């Protein structure tokens, strides 16, 4: 199966199991199932309630490598895919893990529905400082408030900021006409959800921050973001919602979109619903649902994407399709608060496709990557060192 087809089929199966597949997509999946008894057997395997217990990663890896050898034997040398992957281990990693996705790694996509129970954590009452806090709120007066990861939604109103029933900031003394800005910082390894004063919901990812007002004025609604956040904006035709980023500005009325603007990644905004305008200097583009705008240098580029690949993090899933290893490890380093180094530039370019449930043990994820047979991964305290596998 070609890479593109495998990615497409895996996505259709995931949507089918999650109950989010469209009628047109279901017809496409049905055609794939009817094409081969092996396809029928594969889908039935995924639909079983005990699928997770049937996974044999070692067997899957052996099948993956065999599939790659067959794939390579059928590809002519002039094929641009093979030419671009000059190092054999790069091609092997891509195809082996892609095949593994179809037979084994897909269980990560299903783990949320099949394993709905979460790990219980014992809460110990200990002092919270800025060194141990999951969330840090910096008020308009410069006061720093450190919080553990709150379970409840943080709500912002003109008079206060609350988490559940607990008031974090009391701004009832602030004059009614005055707008003040606070900044919320999320540390590495954590994420957070809040509701702005207009009802807009915001999910903020690890190692990110948002600056927001106690209330919006009558002409517009404006916030600024660093890192990554997903916005579900309350519609207000009279007051556009504006998101300022280090690389451009996003203007909307009522919509849902993801903003990715970490310093070490390509800035990208992905539109799920509605319509947005992305501006950078004198350039601007209008995005439709299913489109993504990326900032490459000083230019804006737009492409069609599967939006769930870029918003799955709010459902505690990590999905990557044909992604560079360096990009994947940047994501993991933020989620697990660890540092990563590579032994060469070419190792950074190895591409993988797969999916993991967020906050699985990092060791399990690294083992899966290492079992591709193309990487050597060393762990030293809080540092991960990645190199090419040497026999």
C-alpha positions in Angstrom: 0.0 0.0 0.0 1.4 3.4 -0.9 2.2 5.9 1.8 -0.6 8.3 0.9 -3.2 5.5 0.7 -2.2 4.1 4.0 -2.5 7.4 5.7 -5.9 8.0 4.1 -7.2 4.5 5.1 -5.9 4.8 8.7 -7.7 8.2 9.0 -10.9 6.7 7.7 -10.7 3.8 10.2 -10.0 6.2 13.0 -13.1 8.3 12.1 -15.2 5.2 11.7 -14.3 3.9 15.1 -14.8 7.3 16.7 -18.2 7.8 15.0 -17.2 11.0 13.2 -16.9 9.6 9.7 -19.0 11.3 7.0 -21.3 9.4 4.6 -18.9 10.0 1.7 -15.9 8.8 3.8 -17.8 5.8 4.9 -18.5 4.8 1.3 -14.8 5.2 0.5 -14.0 3.0 3.5 -16.6 0.4 2.4 -15.0 0.2 -1.0 -11.5 -0.4 0.5 -13.0 -3.1 2.8 -14.7 -4.9 -0.2 -11.5 -4.8 -2.2 -9.8 -7.6 -0.2 -10.6 -10.2 2.4 -7.5 -9.0 4.2 -9.0 -5.6 4.5 -12.2 -7.0 5.9 -10.3 -9.0 8.5 -8.2 -6.0 9.5 -11.2 -3.8 10.1 -12.9 -6.5 12.2 -9.8 -6.8 14.2 -9.9 -3.1 15.1 -13.6 -3.2 16.0 -13.0 -5.9 18.6 -13.3 -4.6 22.2 -10.2 -6.6 23.2 -8.1 -5.3 20.4 -5.5 -3.7 22.7 -4.7 -7.1 24.3 -4.1 -8.8 21.0 -1.3 -6.5 19.8 2.0 -8.2 19.1 4.4 -5.3 18.4 7.3 -7.6 17.6 5.3 -9.5 15.0 4.0 -6.2 13.6 7.5 -4.9 13.3 8.6 -8.0 11.4 5.6 -7.6 9.0 6.5 -4.0 8.6 10.0 -4.7 7.5 8.9 -7.4 5.1 6.4 -5.0 3.6 9.1 -2.4 3.1 11.3 -4.9 1.3 8.4 -5.7 -1.0 7.7 -2.0 -1.5 11.3 -1.3 -2.3 11.5 -4.2 -4.8 8.6 -2.8 -6.8 9.9 0.8 -7.0 12.1 1.8 -9.9 15.3 3.7 -9.0 14.1 6.8 -10.7 11.2 7.1 -8.3 11.4 10.6 -6.8 10.5 9.3 -3.3 13.4 6.9 -3.2 15.8 9.5 -4.7 14.8 12.0 -2.1 15.4 9.5 0.7 19.1 9.0 0.0 19.8 7.2 3.2 18.2 3.7 3.2 17.3 4.0 6.9 15.1 7.0 6.2 12.9 5.2 3.7 12.8 2.2 6.0 11.6 4.3 8.9 8.9 5.9 6.9 7.5 2.7 5.4 8.0 0.5 8.4 6.2 2.8 10.8 3.5 3.5 8.2 2.9 -0.2 8.0 3.0 -0.5 11.7 0.4 2.1 11.9 -2.0 0.0 9.9 -1.4 -3.2 12.0 -0.4 -2.0 15.5 0.1 1.7 16.1 -3.5 2.5 15.2 -4.5 1.3 18.7 -3.2 4.6 20.1 -6.0 6.3 18.1 -8.5 4.0 19.7 -7.1 4.1 23.2 -9.2 7.1 24.2 -12.5 5.3 23.5 -11.5 1.8 24.5 -9.8 2.9 27.7 -12.0 5.7 29.0 -10.7 5.3 32.6 -8.0 7.7 33.5 -5.1 7.2 35.9 -6.0 8.1 39.4 -3.6 10.5 41.1 -3.3 11.0 44.8 -3.4 14.7 45.7 -1.0 15.8 48.4 -1.4 19.3 49.9 2.0 20.9 49.3 2.9 24.5 48.9 2.7 25.7 45.2 5.5 27.9 43.9 6.4 29.3 40.5 9.0 26.5 40.3 6.4 23.7 40.9 3.2 25.3 39.4 1.5 24.0 36.3 -0.1 27.4 35.6 1.2 30.8 36.4 -1.1 33.8 36.3 0.6 37.3 36.0 -1.9 40.0 36.9 -2.2 43.5 35.5 -0.4 44.8 38.6 2.5 42.4 38.1 1.5 40.0 40.9 2.4 36.4 40.2 -0.1 33.7 41.2 1.1 30.1 41.0 -1.5 27.3 40.7 -1.4 23.5 40.5 -3.2 22.0 37.4 -6.8 23.0 38.1 -9.5 20.5 37.2 -12.1 23.1 36.6 -12.6 25.6 33.8 -11.0 29.0 34.5 -13.6 31.7 33.8 -12.8 35.3 33.2 -15.4 38.0 34.0 -15.2 41.8 34.3 -15.1 41.5 38.1 -13.1 38.3 38.8 -11.2 35.3 37.5 -12.5 32.0 38.9 -11.5 28.3 38.8 -14.6 26.3 39.7 -16.1 28.0 42.7 -12.7 29.5 43.8 -11.9 33.1 43.1 -8.3 33.6 41.9 -8.5 37.4 41.3 -11.1 39.9 42.6 -11.3 42.9 40.3 -14.5 44.3 41.6 -12.6 47.4 42.7 -11.5 48.1 39.1 -13.4 51.1 37.5 -16.1 49.8 35.1 -14.7 51.6 32.1 -11.1 50.3 32.7 -9.7 47.3 30.8 -6.8 45.5 32.4 -4.7 42.7 30.9 -3.5 39.5 32.6 -1.2 36.8 31.3 -1.6 33.1 31.8 1.5 30.9 31.3 1.3 27.1 30.9 4.5 25.2 31.8 6.0 22.4 29.8 4.2 19.1 30.2 0.8 20.7 31.0 -2.2 22.2 29.2 -5.2 24.3 30.3 -8.7 25.4 29.4 -10.2 28.8 30.0 -13.3 30.8 29.1 -12.9 34.5 28.2 -15.3 37.2 29.2 -17.3 36.9 26.0 -17.8 33.2 26.4 -15.0 32.2 23.9 -13.3 28.9 24.9 -9.5 28.6 24.7 -7.4 25.4 25.1 -3.8 26.4 25.8 -1.1 23.8 25.1 2.2 23.1 27.0 4.9 25.8 27.1 2.5 28.5 25.9 1.0 31.8 27.1 -2.0 34.0 26.5 -2.5 37.6 27.4 -6.2 38.6 27.8 -8.4 41.4 29.2 -10.8 41.3 32.1 -13.4 42.4 29.5 -13.5 43.4 25.8 -14.3 46.9 24.5 -17.3 47.7 22.3 -15.3 47.7 19.0 -13.2 44.6 19.1 -12.0 41.6 21.1 -8.2 41.1 21.2 -5.9 38.6 22.8 -2.3 37.6 22.2 -0.7 34.1 22.1 2.7 32.5 22.2 3.0 28.8 21.7 -0.2 26.9 20.7 -3.9 27.4 21.5 -7.2 26.3 20.1 -10.0 28.9 20.0 -13.8 28.3 19.8 -14.9 31.9 19.3 -18.3 33.1 20.4 -20.0 34.9 17.5 -20.4 38.6 17.6 -20.8 40.3 14.3 -20.2 43.7 15.7 -16.9 42.9 17.4 -14.3 41.0 15.5 -12.1 38.7 17.5 -8.4 39.3 17.0 -5.5 37.0 17.9 -2.0 38.6 17.9 0.9 36.2 17.4 4.7 36.8 17.0 4.2 36.1 13.3 1.0 37.8 12.2 -2.6 38.5 13.2 -5.8 36.5 12.9 -9.2 38.2 12.6 -12.5 36.4 13.0 -16.2 36.9 13.9 -17.2 33.4 15.2 -15.2 30.3 14.4 -13.0 27.5 15.7 -9.3 27.4 14.8 -5.9 26.3 16.1 -2.9 28.7 16.4 0.6 27.1 16.4 3.4 29.6 16.9 6.2 28.1 18.9 9.5 29.7 18.4 11.2 26.6 17.2 8.4 25.5 14.7 6.9 26.9 11.5 4.0 29.2 12.6 0.7 27.7 11.3 -3.0 28.5 11.8 -5.6 25.7 11.0 -9.3 26.6 10.5 -11.9 24.0 11.7 -15.1 26.1 11.3 -16.1 29.5 10.0 -13.8 31.9 8.3 -10.7 33.8 9.3 -8.3 36.4 7.9 -4.6 35.9 8.5 -2.4 39.0 8.1 1.4 39.5 8.1 2.7 42.9 7.1 1.1 43.8 3.8 0.0 40.2 3.1 -3.3 38.7 4.0 -5.2 35.5 3.2 -8.8 34.3 3.9 -9.0 30.7 5.1 -11.9 28.3 4.6 -12.6 25.3 6.8 -10.0 22.6 6.3 -7.3 25.0 5.3 -4.0 25.9 7.0 -1.9 29.0 6.6 1.8 28.7 7.4 4.4 31.4 7.6 7.5 30.4 5.6 10.1 33.1 6.0 8.1 36.2 5.2 5.6 34.5 3.0 2.1 33.1 3.7 1.3 29.7 2.2 -2.2 28.0 2.3 -2.9 24.3 1.9 -5.7 21.8 2.5 -5.3 19.6 5.6 -7.1 17.2 7.9 -7.7 19.6 10.7 -7.8 16.8 13.3 -4.1 16.2 12.8 -3.5 19.7 14.2 -6.3 19.9 16.8 -6.2 16.3 18.3 -4.0 17.6 21.2 -7.1 19.0 22.9 -8.4 15.4 23.0 -5.0 14.3 24.4 -3.8 12.7 21.2 -0.6 13.2 19.3 -0.9 12.6 15.6 1.8 13.0 13.0 1.8 12.1 9.3 5.1 11.9 7.4 6.6 14.3 9.9 10.3 15.1 10.4 11.7 13.4 13.5 13.0 16.8 14.8 9.4 18.2 14.7 8.1 15.2 16.5 10.7 15.4 19.2 10.0 19.2 19.6 6.4 18.3 20.4 7.5 15.5 22.8 10.0 17.7 24.6 7.3 20.2 25.4 4.8 17.6 26.6 7.3 15.7 28.7 9.6 18.6 29.7 12.8 17.1 28.4 15.6 18.2 26.1 16.5 16.5 22.8 19.7 16.4 20.8 20.7 14.7 17.5 24.0 13.2 16.4 23.6 14.6 12.9 21.4 16.8 10.7 20.3 13.8 8.6 18.8 12.1 11.6 16.5 15.0 12.1 15.0 14.4 8.7 13.9 10.8 9.3 10.1 10.8 8.8 7.5 8.9 10.8 3.7 8.5 10.7 1.8 7.5 13.8 -0.3 8.5 16.8 0.0 8.3 20.6 -2.2 9.1 23.5 -0.8 12.2 25.3 0.8 11.5 28.7 1.6 7.9 27.9 4.9 7.1 29.5 7.6 8.8 27.4 9.7 5.6 27.6 7.0 3.7 25.7 6.9 6.2 22.9 10.7 6.2 22.6 10.7 2.4 22.5 8.2 2.4 19.6 10.4 4.8 17.7 13.5 2.9 18.5 11.8 -0.4 17.4 11.6 1.0 13.9 15.2 -0.3 13.6 16.6 2.9 12.3 17.3 4.9 15.4 19.5 4.6 18.5 18.1 6.5 21.5 20.0 7.1 24.7 18.5 8.5 27.9 20.6 10.6 30.3 18.6 12.0 33.1 16.3 14.6 31.5 18.1 14.5 28.1 17.3 12.3 25.0 20.2 11.7 22.5 19.1 10.4 19.1 21.4 8.9 16.5 21.3 6.6 13.5 21.1 2.9 14.5 24.4 1.1 14.0 24.5 -2.7 13.7 
